[in-house]
Amino acid sequence: MNLLIPDWRQAWRMFSVQLAAAAVAWSALPADMQAAVLGLAGVEPAHVPGIVGLLIVVARLIDQPSIRSAE
């Protein structure tokens, strides 16, 4: 029984994994820095989880031939 996807060694190259890593890095920023960035972008803090989630879903759906060719 395999728990991982067949191309798990290439996961770091996937857009969805990169976006998820960016979300983790974002959460490590101090709250005042997050607020400053969001203020410049004109985004309400309450909208961040939805935006990030949507971006990860879209990124997961994008065809990435470079991942398949690396197998």
N, CA, C and O atoms as a GROMACS GRO file, in nm:
protein
  284
    1MET      N    1   0.084  -0.118   0.000
    1MET     CA    2   0.000   0.000   0.000
    1MET      C    3   0.089   0.125   0.000
    1MET      O    4   0.170   0.145   0.090
    2ASN      N    5   0.072   0.207  -0.102
    2ASN     CA    6   0.148   0.332  -0.111
    2ASN      C    7   0.067   0.446  -0.053
    2ASN      O    8  -0.051   0.463  -0.086
    3LEU      N    9   0.129   0.522   0.033
    3LEU     CA   10   0.062   0.638   0.091
    3LEU      C   11   0.092   0.766   0.013
    3LEU      O   12   0.018   0.863   0.024
    4LEU      N   13   0.199   0.766  -0.064
    4LEU     CA   14   0.242   0.885  -0.135
    4LEU      C   15   0.209   0.876  -0.283
    4LEU      O   16   0.195   0.767  -0.338
    5ILE      N   17   0.198   0.990  -0.347
    5ILE     CA   18   0.176   0.993  -0.491
    5ILE      C   19   0.301   0.938  -0.560
    5ILE      O   20   0.410   0.946  -0.503
    6PRO      N   21   0.288   0.883  -0.681
    6PRO     CA   22   0.404   0.822  -0.749
    6PRO      C   23   0.520   0.920  -0.770
    6PRO      O   24   0.636   0.880  -0.767
    7ASP      N   25   0.490   1.046  -0.790
    7ASP     CA   26   0.596   1.144  -0.817
    7ASP      C   27   0.628   1.231  -0.696
    7ASP      O   28   0.658   1.350  -0.710
    8TRP      N   29   0.620   1.174  -0.577
    8TRP     CA   30   0.638   1.252  -0.454
    8TRP      C   31   0.776   1.316  -0.446
    8TRP      O   32   0.792   1.421  -0.383
    9ARG      N   33   0.876   1.257  -0.509
    9ARG     CA   34   1.011   1.316  -0.506
    9ARG      C   35   1.016   1.447  -0.585
    9ARG      O   36   1.109   1.526  -0.567
   10GLN      N   37   0.920   1.469  -0.671
   10GLN     CA   38   0.913   1.591  -0.750
   10GLN      C   39   0.815   1.692  -0.692
   10GLN      O   40   0.787   1.794  -0.754
   11ALA      N   41   0.763   1.664  -0.574
   11ALA     CA   42   0.659   1.751  -0.515
   11ALA      C   43   0.705   1.895  -0.501
   11ALA      O   44   0.624   1.986  -0.518
   12TRP      N   45   0.830   1.918  -0.472
   12TRP     CA   46   0.879   2.054  -0.454
   12TRP      C   47   0.866   2.137  -0.582
   12TRP      O   48   0.868   2.260  -0.577
   13ARG      N   49   0.852   2.070  -0.697
   13ARG     CA   50   0.839   2.139  -0.824
   13ARG      C   51   0.694   2.173  -0.858
   13ARG      O   52   0.668   2.249  -0.951
   14MET      N   53   0.599   2.118  -0.783
   14MET     CA   54   0.457   2.140  -0.811
   14MET      C   55   0.413   2.278  -0.761
   14MET      O   56   0.449   2.319  -0.651
   15PHE      N   57   0.336   2.348  -0.844
   15PHE     CA   58   0.287   2.481  -0.808
   15PHE      C   59   0.210   2.478  -0.676
   15PHE      O   60   0.224   2.567  -0.592
   16SER      N   61   0.127   2.375  -0.658
   16SER     CA   62   0.045   2.369  -0.537
   16SER      C   63   0.132   2.354  -0.412
   16SER      O   64   0.101   2.412  -0.308
   17VAL      N   65   0.238   2.278  -0.421
   17VAL     CA   66   0.328   2.261  -0.307
   17VAL      C   67   0.403   2.391  -0.280
   17VAL      O   68   0.424   2.428  -0.164
   18GLN      N   69   0.443   2.460  -0.386
   18GLN     CA   70   0.513   2.587  -0.368
   18GLN      C   71   0.422   2.691  -0.302
   18GLN      O   72   0.466   2.767  -0.216
   19LEU      N   73   0.295   2.694  -0.344
   19LEU     CA   74   0.200   2.788  -0.282
   19LEU      C   75   0.175   2.752  -0.135
   19LEU      O   76   0.164   2.840  -0.050
   20ALA      N   77   0.165   2.624  -0.107
   20ALA     CA   78   0.145   2.581   0.031
   20ALA      C   79   0.266   2.620   0.116
   20ALA      O   80   0.250   2.662   0.231
   21ALA      N   81   0.386   2.605   0.061
   21ALA     CA   82   0.507   2.646   0.134
   21ALA      C   83   0.508   2.796   0.157
   21ALA      O   84   0.550   2.843   0.262
   22ALA      N   85   0.462   2.872   0.059
   22ALA     CA   86   0.453   3.018   0.075
   22ALA      C   87   0.353   3.053   0.185
   22ALA      O   88   0.374   3.148   0.260
   23ALA      N   89   0.244   2.977   0.195
   23ALA     CA   90   0.145   3.001   0.300
   23ALA      C   91   0.206   2.974   0.438
   23ALA      O   92   0.178   3.046   0.534
   24VAL      N   93   0.288   2.872   0.447
   24VAL     CA   94   0.355   2.842   0.574
   24VAL      C   95   0.451   2.956   0.608
   24VAL      O   96   0.457   3.000   0.723
   25ALA      N   97   0.528   3.002   0.509
   25ALA     CA   98   0.621   3.113   0.532
   25ALA      C   99   0.544   3.239   0.574
   25ALA      O  100   0.588   3.313   0.661
   26TRP      N  101   0.429   3.263   0.511
   26TRP     CA  102   0.346   3.379   0.544
   26TRP      C  103   0.302   3.373   0.690
   26TRP      O  104   0.304   3.473   0.761
   27SER      N  105   0.263   3.254   0.734
   27SER     CA  106   0.215   3.241   0.872
   27SER      C  107   0.328   3.263   0.973
   27SER      O  108   0.301   3.291   1.090
   28ALA      N  109   0.452   3.250   0.928
   28ALA     CA  110   0.566   3.273   1.018
   28ALA      C  111   0.599   3.421   1.034
   28ALA      O  112   0.674   3.459   1.124
   29LEU      N  113   0.543   3.506   0.946
   29LEU     CA  114   0.568   3.650   0.956
   29LEU      C  115   0.494   3.708   1.077
   29LEU      O  116   0.386   3.660   1.112
   30PRO      N  117   0.552   3.809   1.140
   30PRO     CA  118   0.480   3.876   1.249
   30PRO      C  119   0.349   3.938   1.198
   30PRO      O  120   0.339   3.978   1.082
   31ALA      N  121   0.250   3.944   1.285
   31ALA     CA  122   0.117   3.994   1.248
   31ALA      C  123   0.123   4.136   1.193
   31ALA      O  124   0.048   4.169   1.100
   32ASP      N  125   0.209   4.222   1.248
   32ASP     CA  126   0.214   4.359   1.198
   32ASP      C  127   0.271   4.366   1.057
   32ASP      O  128   0.232   4.452   0.978
   33MET      N  129   0.364   4.275   1.025
   33MET     CA  130   0.418   4.271   0.889
   33MET      C  131   0.313   4.219   0.791
   33MET      O  132   0.300   4.270   0.680
   34GLN      N  133   0.240   4.117   0.832
   34GLN     CA  134   0.130   4.066   0.749
   34GLN      C  135   0.029   4.176   0.722
   34GLN      O  136  -0.017   4.193   0.609
   35ALA      N  137  -0.007   4.250   0.827
   35ALA     CA  138  -0.105   4.357   0.812
   35ALA      C  139  -0.055   4.465   0.718
   35ALA      O  140  -0.133   4.520   0.640
   36ALA      N  141   0.074   4.496   0.725
   36ALA     CA  142   0.130   4.599   0.638
   36ALA      C  143   0.125   4.555   0.491
   36ALA      O  144   0.088   4.633   0.404
   37VAL      N  145   0.161   4.430   0.465
   37VAL     CA  146   0.158   4.378   0.327
   37VAL      C  147   0.014   4.374   0.276
   37VAL      O  148  -0.013   4.415   0.163
   38LEU      N  149  -0.077   4.325   0.358
   38LEU     CA  150  -0.217   4.318   0.316
   38LEU      C  151  -0.274   4.457   0.292
   38LEU      O  152  -0.354   4.477   0.201
   39GLY      N  153  -0.233   4.554   0.375
   39GLY     CA  154  -0.278   4.691   0.357
   39GLY      C  155  -0.232   4.747   0.224
   39GLY      O  156  -0.308   4.816   0.155
   40LEU      N  157  -0.108   4.719   0.186
   40LEU     CA  158  -0.056   4.765   0.057
   40LEU      C  159  -0.130   4.700  -0.059
   40LEU      O  160  -0.153   4.762  -0.163
   41ALA      N  161  -0.168   4.574  -0.040
   41ALA     CA  162  -0.238   4.500  -0.146
   41ALA      C  163  -0.388   4.528  -0.145
   41ALA      O  164  -0.458   4.491  -0.239
   42GLY      N  165  -0.438   4.591  -0.040
   42GLY     CA  166  -0.581   4.619  -0.030
   42GLY      C  167  -0.665   4.495  -0.004
   42GLY      O  168  -0.779   4.486  -0.050
   43VAL      N  169  -0.608   4.401   0.070
   43VAL     CA  170  -0.677   4.274   0.099
   43VAL      C  171  -0.710   4.269   0.247
   43VAL      O  172  -0.626   4.299   0.332
   44GLU      N  173  -0.833   4.230   0.278
   44GLU     CA  174  -0.874   4.214   0.418
   44GLU      C  175  -0.815   4.084   0.473
   44GLU      O  176  -0.815   3.983   0.402
   45PRO      N  177  -0.766   4.084   0.595
   45PRO     CA  178  -0.707   3.963   0.654
   45PRO      C  179  -0.802   3.842   0.654
   45PRO      O  180  -0.757   3.728   0.641
   46ALA      N  181  -0.931   3.867   0.667
   46ALA     CA  182  -1.027   3.757   0.668
   46ALA      C  183  -1.035   3.685   0.534
   46ALA      O  184  -1.081   3.570   0.528
   47HIS      N  185  -0.992   3.750   0.427
   47HIS     CA  186  -1.000   3.690   0.295
   47HIS      C  187  -0.877   3.604   0.260
   47HIS      O  188  -0.881   3.528   0.163
   48VAL      N  189  -0.771   3.615   0.336
   48VAL     CA  190  -0.646   3.545   0.304
   48VAL      C  191  -0.663   3.393   0.295
   48VAL      O  192  -0.618   3.335   0.196
   49PRO      N  193  -0.726   3.325   0.392
   49PRO     CA  194  -0.739   3.180   0.380
   49PRO      C  195  -0.813   3.136   0.254
   49PRO      O  196  -0.774   3.039   0.189
   50GLY      N  197  -0.919   3.207   0.219
   50GLY     CA  198  -0.994   3.173   0.098
   50GLY      C  199  -0.914   3.194  -0.029
   50GLY      O  200  -0.918   3.112  -0.121
   51ILE      N  201  -0.840   3.305  -0.033
   51ILE     CA  202  -0.757   3.334  -0.152
   51ILE      C  203  -0.648   3.229  -0.166
   51ILE      O  204  -0.626   3.177  -0.275
   52VAL      N  205  -0.580   3.198  -0.057
   52VAL     CA  206  -0.472   3.098  -0.061
   52VAL      C  207  -0.528   2.961  -0.100
   52VAL      O  208  -0.469   2.891  -0.182
   53GLY      N  209  -0.639   2.923  -0.042
   53GLY     CA  210  -0.701   2.795  -0.076
   53GLY      C  211  -0.737   2.787  -0.222
   53GLY      O  212  -0.712   2.685  -0.287
   54LEU      N  213  -0.796   2.892  -0.275
   54LEU     CA  214  -0.832   2.896  -0.417
   54LEU      C  215  -0.708   2.886  -0.506
   54LEU      O  216  -0.708   2.812  -0.605
   55LEU      N  217  -0.604   2.960  -0.470
   55LEU     CA  218  -0.481   2.954  -0.549
   55LEU      C  219  -0.419   2.814  -0.548
   55LEU      O  220  -0.368   2.769  -0.651
   56ILE      N  221  -0.423   2.746  -0.435
   56ILE     CA  222  -0.368   2.610  -0.428
   56ILE      C  223  -0.450   2.514  -0.514
   56ILE      O  224  -0.394   2.430  -0.584
   57VAL      N  225  -0.583   2.526  -0.509
   57VAL     CA  226  -0.667   2.440  -0.593
   57VAL      C  227  -0.638   2.464  -0.741
   57VAL      O  228  -0.621   2.369  -0.817
   58VAL      N  229  -0.633   2.590  -0.781
   58VAL     CA  230  -0.604   2.622  -0.922
   58VAL      C  231  -0.466   2.571  -0.960
   58VAL      O  232  -0.448   2.514  -1.068
   59ALA      N  233  -0.368   2.592  -0.874
   59ALA     CA  234  -0.232   2.547  -0.904
   59ALA      C  235  -0.226   2.395  -0.920
   59ALA      O  236  -0.150   2.343  -1.001
   60ARG      N  237  -0.307   2.324  -0.842
   60ARG     CA  238  -0.307   2.177  -0.850
   60ARG      C  239  -0.367   2.130  -0.982
   60ARG      O  240  -0.335   2.021  -1.030
   61LEU      N  241  -0.454   2.211  -1.041
   61LEU     CA  242  -0.520   2.172  -1.166
   61LEU      C  243  -0.440   2.206  -1.291
   61LEU      O  244  -0.470   2.157  -1.399
   62ILE      N  245  -0.337   2.289  -1.277
   62ILE     CA  246  -0.256   2.330  -1.391
   62ILE      C  247  -0.167   2.214  -1.435
   62ILE      O  248  -0.098   2.152  -1.354
   63ASP      N  249  -0.170   2.185  -1.564
   63ASP     CA  250  -0.084   2.080  -1.619
   63ASP      C  251   0.061   2.124  -1.607
   63ASP      O  252   0.097   2.236  -1.642
   64GLN      N  253   0.143   2.034  -1.556
   64GLN     CA  254   0.285   2.064  -1.536
   64GLN      C  255   0.369   1.955  -1.602
   64GLN      O  256   0.416   1.864  -1.534
   65PRO      N  257   0.388   1.963  -1.734
   65PRO     CA  258   0.461   1.858  -1.806
   65PRO      C  259   0.601   1.835  -1.751
   65PRO      O  260   0.653   1.724  -1.760
   66SER      N  261   0.662   1.937  -1.696
   66SER     CA  262   0.798   1.920  -1.642
   66SER      C  263   0.802   1.822  -1.526
   66SER      O  264   0.905   1.760  -1.502
   67ILE      N  265   0.691   1.806  -1.455
   67ILE     CA  266   0.685   1.709  -1.346
   67ILE      C  267   0.681   1.568  -1.404
   67ILE      O  268   0.753   1.479  -1.357
   68ARG      N  269   0.599   1.546  -1.505
   68ARG     CA  270   0.589   1.413  -1.567
   68ARG      C  271   0.719   1.374  -1.633
   68ARG      O  272   0.759   1.257  -1.625
   69SER      N  273   0.785   1.466  -1.698
   69SER     CA  274   0.906   1.432  -1.772
   69SER      C  275   1.023   1.400  -1.680
   69SER      O  276   1.121   1.340  -1.724
   70ALA      N  277   1.014   1.440  -1.553
   70ALA     CA  278   1.122   1.416  -1.459
   70ALA      C  279   1.115   1.279  -1.395
   70ALA      O  280   1.207   1.240  -1.324
   71GLU      N  281   1.007   1.205  -1.418
   71GLU     CA  282   0.990   1.074  -1.354
   71GLU      C  283   1.089   0.974  -1.404
   71GLU      O  284   1.089   0.859  -1.360
   0.00000   0.00000   0.00000
